[in-house]
Amino acid sequence: TSEWHWITLCIAIVLMMELFNTGIEALVDLVSPGYNKLAGHVKDISAAAVLIVAIFTLVTGLIIFLPKILLLFHTA
């Protein structure tokens, strides 16, 4: 069903964002091995992108699974 497509898509996007975040952090460490305030901002922005996708995934999961879970408790 389309619900499984959404779940699979969310998993794939979270994994891709984690890979992008890891790549950006590695690149920032390569270019700026010492402490650099701007490099820290780049890492924070990259991590924030992962957080936004994770929140989207959580909301998607709630939309899909919460009615089913509530139905289980309602019929019990």
Helices and strands as residue ranges (DSSP letters): H 2-31, H 37-75
